[in-house]
Each structure stands twice: as C-alpha cells, then as structure tokens.
Amino acid sequence: MQLFVYSALSAPARALLLAHLPAGVQPVFRLDLPQPEQQLAAFQAAEVVLGNVPPAWLTDHYPPGCSSGKSTRPVSSGTRPCT
C-alpha cells in the first residue's frame, strides 16, 4: 500500500511515522519530490493520504479506482465515495 504524506513533517515526526508503519506500507513524502507533477502522480497512486492536498487535486484528479465507485477519495473532513 502506498501512503502519500503531503504534510511537511519535522524530522522527529517523520522518524516516528516511519518507525510505526506496518509492513507493506510504502511512504512517499511530498517534500522528497521536487516537481509538482511528481507530487500529483504520488497522490494519484496513493491509497492513503496524510495532509490537505490542493482542492483541485480532489476534483480534477481522482485516485485509481474512483471511476468504478469502489474507492474513496480523501477530503479534509474525512472520506466520501467517489462520484
């Protein structure tokens, strides 16, 4: 499972997150990706997102599976089914 961390984490917070991730979770940090296109691609590939991504990403670029209605997309207040 891919985890996209949009939030800018401090070094101690990042280390804490990495130390507690379950096996099989691949974290991708926005700050490690210099190009906006890389950040958007990581968001689209992620199954879980931490942080508030740009609103346009939620309306213009759905995560994989949304067209089938089986996935959810992240929003600041929780999740809701893709439409």
Beta strands, then each sheet from edge to edge (+ up, - down):
strand 1: 2-5
strand 2: 26-29
strand 3: 48-50
strand 4: 72-75
strand 5: 78-81
sheet 1: 2+ 1+ 3+
sheet 2: 4+ 5-
end
